[in-house]
Amino acid sequence: MSKFAALRRIGQCALAIAMLAPFAARADAPVERLAVHAGVVLDVVSGERLRDRWILVDGERIVAIQSTAPTDRRIIDWSAYTVLPGLIDTHTHLIGDDESANIAAPLMSSAARDVLLGVKNARATLHAGFTSVRDVGCFRAFTDVALRDAINAGIVPGPRMKVAGAYITVSGGGGEVTGMAPDVGIPADMRRGVANSADEVRQRVRELLAGGADFIKVIGTGAVLAAGTTPGASEFTEEEIHAAVDEAAKHGTYVAVHAHGAQGVKDAIRAGARSVEHASLMDPEGVALMKKYGTYLSADIYNGDYIDEIGHRDGWPAEILRKNDETTETQRTAFREAAAAGVKITFGTDAGVYPHGLNARQFPYMVKYGLTPLQAIQAATTRAAELMRVEADVGSIAVGKYADLIAVNGDPLEHIETLESVQAVIKGGVLQP
């Protein structure tokens, strides 16, 4: 089987589904003209509350924001709500099962089942108000590409996705399925991103981008949830990470680096990573470097509490619970220091460790550990859009951008928990059922 055989199979399946989709949009369909009547529009750039506004939408995009009622448009009455731009989570894993006590779970699911679970997870994420995500890796290569393409084609509902294709990881590293007996074979599509030298890293980058990835995810250190790996231990050198950064840049994209350990964080920053994920053991030097280089921080500071509670309840492996204990509070300390230093912080939750659709539970944690409510909202809107290089299309309510809108009760600047209960969602001018 050629190295792209699995990708071709997924592509063929997606094409077949697309051909059968009876509800695919017609190119000659009339553009729907909407008017969303907002009780309050929250300007996430300035923090200003704009009362009694009309957001006019033609097709997918916003064409005007005004204080007078329009005529000849279908009205969506959100006059009882505060309206914000669709939220963005920069660290999700939509494909496959949620984390569980069974470390062999990835081997007990097919690629087809993983994508179908992704359909369910994408719908839950969208209904929670997250209209865009950066999906930062899956075990079976290119299943995330298939889900992204199905959403873009209108076959299934879900957020706008930017995907990594697979993890680039060392053999037996934090991006591998680990903890199995030595004679248990791991399927080839679960090892598509394995690399053990700078040259191999470059080759994996080329393969993943050719397969449809939007950006590259490098596992720079061990992981809390990967058996047999050490979160504080570096798995790629600065030179090897730079090889990924350099190769990705040649193709017009960037690298996100999973790094818990202090040295791994600094290696990722110096190598030119656009974002560092987790940063659980980041030291003050790492914070200073992150500020100096303008590196984005995506830290899942809610996750530790979920793992502690559910992991003990459900009997997760002792090794994972120990590593979670060793990194949860250190991560929050590093987050607070990064916030105080003015590091560019985005909203990234690691959804998939906990059930999809609960993403907004992280907002109160971000406020508790150093951000203002507005900064926390900006982390999930303007800042996240900047990280993903999609700020021309999403991240704020503005003329010319996609009509990605959410409605909530109350004022999230006063009660950030409001964002945990989204009342209605519009994505691309379509009210989600």
C-alpha positions as CSV (number, residue, x, y, z in Angstrom):
1,M,0.0,0.0,0.0
2,S,1.4,3.4,-0.9
3,K,1.9,6.0,1.8
4,F,-1.1,8.0,0.7
5,A,-3.5,5.0,0.2
6,A,-5.4,5.6,3.4
7,L,-5.8,9.3,2.5
8,R,-7.2,8.4,-0.9
9,R,-9.7,6.0,0.7
10,I,-10.9,8.8,3.1
11,G,-11.1,11.2,0.2
12,Q,-13.0,8.8,-2.0
13,C,-15.5,8.2,0.8
14,A,-16.0,11.9,1.4
15,L,-16.5,12.4,-2.3
16,A,-19.1,9.7,-2.5
17,I,-21.0,11.2,0.4
18,A,-20.8,14.6,-1.1
19,M,-22.3,13.3,-4.4
20,L,-25.2,11.8,-2.5
21,A,-25.9,14.8,-0.3
22,P,-29.4,16.0,-1.4
23,F,-29.1,19.2,0.5
24,A,-25.9,20.6,-1.0
25,A,-26.2,24.3,-1.7
26,R,-27.1,25.2,-5.3
27,A,-24.8,27.7,-6.9
28,D,-27.8,29.6,-8.2
29,A,-29.8,29.6,-4.9
30,P,-30.9,33.1,-3.9
31,V,-28.9,34.8,-1.2
32,E,-30.9,35.0,2.0
33,R,-31.0,38.5,3.6
34,L,-31.3,38.5,7.4
35,A,-31.5,41.1,10.1
36,V,-30.5,40.0,13.6
37,H,-32.0,42.3,16.2
38,A,-29.5,42.3,19.2
39,G,-30.4,43.7,22.6
40,V,-26.7,44.3,23.1
41,V,-23.8,43.8,20.8
42,L,-20.5,43.2,22.7
43,D,-17.7,44.8,20.7
44,V,-14.9,42.4,21.7
45,V,-12.2,44.8,20.5
46,S,-13.1,47.7,22.7
47,G,-15.3,46.1,25.3
48,E,-18.1,48.6,24.4
49,R,-21.7,47.4,24.8
50,L,-23.7,48.6,21.8
51,R,-27.4,48.6,22.7
52,D,-30.4,47.9,20.4
53,R,-28.4,47.1,17.2
54,W,-29.4,45.4,13.9
55,I,-26.9,43.2,12.3
56,L,-27.6,42.8,8.6
57,V,-26.5,39.7,6.8
58,D,-26.5,38.8,3.1
59,G,-25.7,35.2,2.6
60,E,-22.8,34.2,4.8
61,R,-21.4,37.7,5.7
62,I,-22.3,40.8,7.6
63,V,-23.1,43.8,5.4
64,A,-24.1,46.4,8.0
65,I,-24.5,47.1,11.7
66,Q,-27.0,49.8,12.4
67,S,-29.4,51.2,15.0
68,T,-32.5,51.5,12.8
69,A,-34.7,48.6,11.9
70,P,-34.4,47.5,8.2
71,T,-37.2,46.4,5.8
72,D,-37.5,43.4,3.5
73,R,-35.4,41.1,5.6
74,R,-36.1,38.0,7.6
75,I,-35.9,39.0,11.2
76,I,-34.1,37.0,13.9
77,D,-35.2,38.4,17.2
78,W,-32.3,38.4,19.7
79,S,-33.4,41.6,21.4
80,A,-33.4,39.8,24.8
81,Y,-29.8,38.7,24.5
82,T,-26.2,39.9,24.4
83,V,-24.7,39.0,21.1
84,L,-21.0,38.1,20.6
85,P,-19.0,36.8,17.7
86,G,-18.8,33.0,17.4
87,L,-16.3,31.7,19.9
88,I,-13.0,30.0,18.9
89,D,-11.2,27.1,20.7
90,T,-7.6,26.9,19.5
91,H,-6.9,23.4,21.0
92,T,-9.5,20.7,20.4
93,H,-9.5,17.0,19.4
94,L,-12.8,16.4,17.7
95,I,-12.0,13.0,16.2
96,G,-12.7,9.8,18.2
97,D,-13.7,9.0,21.7
98,D,-13.3,11.2,24.8
99,E,-10.4,10.3,27.1
100,S,-11.0,7.3,29.4
101,A,-9.4,4.8,31.7
102,N,-8.6,2.5,28.8
103,I,-5.2,3.4,27.2
104,A,-5.9,1.0,24.4
105,A,-9.1,2.7,23.4
106,P,-7.7,4.2,20.2
107,L,-7.0,0.7,18.9
108,M,-10.6,-0.4,19.5
109,S,-12.1,2.0,17.0
110,S,-12.0,2.1,13.2
111,A,-11.2,5.2,11.2
112,A,-14.8,5.4,10.0
113,R,-16.1,5.2,13.6
114,D,-13.6,7.9,14.7
115,V,-14.9,10.3,12.0
116,L,-18.5,9.5,12.9
117,L,-17.7,10.3,16.5
118,G,-16.1,13.5,15.2
119,V,-19.4,14.4,13.6
120,K,-21.2,14.1,16.9
121,N,-18.4,16.1,18.7
122,A,-18.4,18.8,16.0
123,R,-22.2,19.3,16.4
124,A,-21.9,19.6,20.2
125,T,-19.0,22.1,19.9
126,L,-21.0,24.3,17.4
127,H,-24.1,24.2,19.7
128,A,-21.9,25.4,22.6
129,G,-21.2,28.6,20.6
130,F,-17.8,27.6,19.2
131,T,-18.1,28.4,15.5
132,S,-14.3,27.9,14.7
133,V,-11.7,25.5,16.1
134,R,-8.1,24.7,15.6
135,D,-8.1,20.9,15.9
136,V,-4.5,20.0,17.0
137,G,-4.1,16.3,16.1
138,C,-5.6,12.9,15.9
139,F,-4.2,9.4,16.1
140,R,-5.5,8.2,12.7
141,A,-3.9,10.5,10.1
142,F,-6.2,12.7,8.0
143,T,-9.4,11.7,9.7
144,D,-9.6,15.3,10.8
145,V,-9.2,16.4,7.2
146,A,-12.2,14.3,6.2
147,L,-14.3,15.9,9.0
148,R,-13.2,19.4,8.1
149,D,-14.0,18.8,4.4
150,A,-17.4,17.3,5.2
151,I,-18.3,20.4,7.3
152,N,-17.1,22.8,4.6
153,A,-19.2,20.9,2.0
154,G,-22.3,21.2,4.1
155,I,-22.6,17.5,4.6
156,V,-22.6,17.7,8.4
157,P,-22.9,20.6,10.9
158,G,-19.8,21.8,12.8
159,P,-17.4,24.6,13.4
160,R,-14.9,25.9,10.9
161,M,-11.9,23.7,11.3
162,K,-8.2,24.2,10.9
163,V,-6.5,20.8,11.2
164,A,-3.1,19.2,11.8
165,G,-3.6,15.9,10.0
166,A,-1.6,14.0,12.6
167,Y,1.0,14.5,15.3
168,I,4.7,14.8,14.5
169,T,6.3,12.8,17.3
170,V,9.3,10.7,18.1
171,S,9.0,6.9,18.3
172,G,7.2,6.1,21.5
173,G,6.7,9.7,22.3
174,G,3.8,11.9,23.5
175,G,2.0,11.7,20.2
176,E,2.0,7.9,19.9
177,V,-0.4,5.3,21.2
178,T,1.7,4.0,24.1
179,G,1.5,1.6,26.9
180,M,1.0,-1.5,24.8
181,A,2.9,-4.7,25.0
182,P,6.1,-4.7,22.8
183,D,4.6,-7.2,20.4
184,V,1.4,-5.3,19.8
185,G,1.5,-3.7,16.4
186,I,0.2,-0.1,16.0
187,P,-1.5,0.6,12.6
188,A,0.5,2.5,10.1
189,D,-2.0,5.4,9.9
190,M,-1.5,5.9,13.6
191,R,2.3,6.3,13.0
192,R,2.2,8.6,10.0
193,G,3.9,11.5,11.8
194,V,6.7,9.5,13.6
195,A,10.1,11.2,13.0
196,N,13.4,10.8,14.7
197,S,15.7,13.3,13.0
198,A,15.5,16.7,11.4
199,D,15.4,15.3,7.9
200,E,12.5,12.9,8.9
201,V,10.7,15.8,10.5
202,R,10.9,17.8,7.2
203,Q,9.6,14.8,5.3
204,R,6.6,14.3,7.7
205,V,5.8,18.0,7.4
206,R,5.7,17.7,3.6
207,E,3.5,14.5,3.7
208,L,1.0,16.0,6.2
209,L,0.6,19.2,4.2
210,A,0.2,17.3,1.0
211,G,-2.5,15.2,2.7
212,G,-4.5,18.3,3.5
213,A,-3.3,19.6,6.9
214,D,-3.6,23.3,7.5
215,F,-0.8,23.6,10.0
216,I,1.7,21.4,11.8
217,K,1.5,20.0,15.3
218,V,4.9,18.9,16.9
219,I,5.0,17.0,20.2
220,G,8.0,18.6,21.8
221,T,7.9,16.9,25.2
222,G,6.3,13.9,26.9
223,A,2.6,14.1,27.7
224,V,0.4,13.8,30.8
225,L,-2.0,11.4,29.0
226,A,0.6,9.3,27.1
227,A,1.7,6.3,29.2
228,G,5.4,5.9,29.7
229,T,6.3,9.5,28.7
230,T,7.5,12.3,31.0
231,P,5.9,15.7,30.6
232,G,9.0,17.6,31.6
233,A,11.3,15.7,29.2
234,S,12.2,17.1,25.8
235,E,11.5,14.7,22.9
236,F,12.6,16.9,20.0
237,T,15.6,19.3,20.0
238,E,15.4,22.9,19.1
239,E,17.0,22.1,15.8
240,E,14.4,19.4,15.0
241,I,11.6,21.7,15.9
242,H,13.1,24.4,13.7
243,A,13.2,22.0,10.8
244,A,9.4,21.7,11.1
245,V,9.0,25.5,11.4
246,D,11.2,26.1,8.4
247,E,9.5,23.5,6.2
248,A,6.0,24.6,7.2
249,A,7.0,28.2,6.3
250,K,8.0,27.2,2.8
251,H,4.4,26.0,2.4
252,G,2.9,29.2,3.9
253,T,1.9,27.8,7.3
254,Y,3.1,27.4,10.8
255,V,3.9,25.0,13.7
256,A,2.2,24.6,17.1
257,V,4.3,22.8,19.7
258,H,3.0,20.6,22.5
259,A,5.5,21.4,25.3
260,H,5.0,20.8,29.1
261,G,8.6,21.0,30.2
262,A,10.4,24.3,30.8
263,Q,13.3,23.4,28.4
264,G,10.8,22.2,25.8
265,V,8.9,25.4,26.0
266,K,12.0,27.5,25.4
267,D,13.2,25.2,22.6
268,A,9.9,25.7,20.9
269,I,9.9,29.4,21.2
270,R,13.5,29.8,20.0
271,A,12.8,27.4,17.1
272,G,10.0,29.8,15.9
273,A,6.8,28.0,16.9
274,R,3.8,30.1,16.4
275,S,2.1,28.7,19.5
276,V,3.1,26.7,22.6
277,E,0.4,24.3,23.9
278,H,0.1,23.5,27.6
279,A,3.3,25.1,29.0
280,S,2.7,23.3,32.3
281,L,6.2,23.7,33.7
282,M,7.2,26.9,32.0
283,D,9.6,29.0,34.1
284,P,10.0,32.8,34.2
285,E,12.7,32.7,31.4
286,G,10.2,30.9,29.2
287,V,7.5,33.6,30.0
288,A,10.0,36.3,29.1
289,L,11.0,34.6,25.8
290,M,7.3,34.1,24.9
291,K,6.7,37.8,25.4
292,K,9.9,38.7,23.4
293,Y,9.2,36.5,20.4
294,G,5.4,37.1,20.3
295,T,4.7,33.4,20.7
296,Y,1.0,32.6,21.5
297,L,0.2,30.5,24.6
298,S,-2.7,28.0,24.5
299,A,-3.0,26.5,28.0
300,D,-5.8,24.1,29.0
301,I,-6.1,25.3,32.6
302,Y,-9.5,23.8,33.3
303,N,-8.5,20.3,32.3
304,G,-6.6,19.4,35.5
305,D,-9.7,19.5,37.7
306,Y,-11.7,17.4,35.2
307,I,-8.9,14.7,35.1
308,D,-8.6,14.7,38.8
309,E,-12.3,14.3,39.4
310,I,-13.3,11.9,36.7
311,G,-10.0,10.0,36.7
312,H,-10.3,9.1,40.3
313,R,-14.0,8.2,39.9
314,D,-13.4,6.0,36.8
315,G,-10.1,4.4,37.8
316,W,-7.7,6.1,35.3
317,P,-4.1,4.8,35.4
318,A,-2.2,5.9,38.5
319,E,0.6,7.2,36.3
320,I,-1.7,9.6,34.5
321,L,-3.3,10.9,37.7
322,R,0.2,11.4,39.2
323,K,1.4,13.4,36.2
324,N,-1.8,15.5,36.3
325,D,-1.2,16.3,39.9
326,E,2.4,17.3,39.1
327,T,1.4,19.7,36.3
328,T,-2.0,21.2,37.1
329,E,-1.0,23.9,39.6
330,T,2.3,24.7,38.0
331,Q,0.5,25.3,34.8
332,R,-1.8,27.8,36.4
333,T,1.1,29.6,38.0
334,A,2.8,29.9,34.7
335,F,-0.5,31.1,33.1
336,R,-0.8,33.8,35.7
337,E,2.8,34.9,35.1
338,A,2.2,34.9,31.4
339,A,-1.0,37.0,31.8
340,A,0.9,39.5,34.0
341,A,3.7,39.8,31.4
342,G,1.3,40.5,28.5
343,V,1.9,37.3,26.6
344,K,-0.5,36.7,23.8
345,I,-2.9,34.1,25.3
346,T,-5.5,32.3,23.3
347,F,-8.4,30.1,24.4
348,G,-7.4,26.4,24.1
349,T,-9.1,23.7,26.1
350,D,-7.9,20.3,25.0
351,A,-11.6,19.3,24.4
352,G,-11.7,15.6,23.9
353,V,-10.0,15.0,27.2
354,Y,-13.4,16.1,28.6
355,P,-16.7,15.9,26.8
356,H,-17.1,18.2,23.8
357,G,-19.5,21.1,24.2
358,L,-18.2,22.0,27.7
359,N,-15.5,24.2,26.3
360,A,-16.7,27.3,27.9
361,R,-16.1,25.9,31.4
362,Q,-12.5,27.3,31.0
363,F,-13.6,30.9,30.9
364,P,-13.9,31.3,34.7
365,Y,-10.5,29.7,35.2
366,M,-8.9,32.2,32.8
367,V,-10.4,35.0,34.9
368,K,-9.4,33.4,38.2
369,Y,-5.8,33.0,37.0
370,G,-5.1,36.5,35.7
371,L,-7.2,37.7,32.8
372,T,-10.0,40.2,32.9
373,P,-13.4,39.0,31.5
374,L,-12.8,41.0,28.4
375,Q,-9.3,39.5,27.9
376,A,-10.7,36.0,28.4
377,I,-13.3,36.7,25.7
378,Q,-10.7,38.2,23.4
379,A,-8.6,35.1,23.9
380,A,-11.5,33.1,22.3
381,T,-12.3,35.7,19.6
382,T,-9.8,38.3,18.3
383,R,-6.7,36.7,19.7
384,A,-7.6,33.2,18.6
385,A,-8.4,34.5,15.1
386,E,-5.0,36.1,14.9
387,L,-3.3,32.9,15.9
388,M,-5.1,31.0,13.3
389,R,-4.5,33.7,10.6
390,V,-8.3,34.0,10.0
391,E,-8.9,37.5,11.5
392,A,-10.1,38.8,8.2
393,D,-13.1,36.4,8.4
394,V,-13.9,35.7,12.0
395,G,-13.2,36.9,15.6
396,S,-15.4,40.0,15.8
397,I,-18.7,41.3,14.6
398,A,-17.8,43.6,11.7
399,V,-18.9,44.3,8.2
400,G,-17.3,41.9,5.7
401,K,-16.8,39.1,8.2
402,Y,-18.7,35.9,8.4
403,A,-22.0,36.2,10.2
404,D,-20.8,33.9,13.1
405,L,-22.9,35.0,16.1
406,I,-24.0,33.7,19.4
407,A,-26.6,34.9,21.9
408,V,-26.4,34.7,25.7
409,N,-28.4,35.8,28.6
410,G,-27.0,38.6,30.7
411,D,-23.6,40.4,30.5
412,P,-20.5,38.2,30.2
413,L,-18.3,41.1,31.2
414,E,-20.0,41.0,34.6
415,H,-20.6,37.2,34.8
416,I,-18.2,35.3,32.6
417,E,-20.1,32.1,33.4
418,T,-22.8,33.3,31.1
419,L,-20.8,31.9,28.2
420,E,-21.4,28.4,29.5
421,S,-25.1,28.7,28.5
422,V,-25.3,29.8,24.9
423,Q,-29.0,30.4,23.9
424,A,-28.6,30.4,20.1
425,V,-25.9,30.2,17.4
426,I,-25.7,31.5,13.8
427,K,-22.8,30.2,11.7
428,G,-22.3,31.8,8.3
429,G,-25.7,33.4,8.3
430,V,-27.5,30.2,9.2
431,L,-29.4,29.8,12.4
432,Q,-28.3,26.4,13.9
433,P,-31.2,24.1,14.7
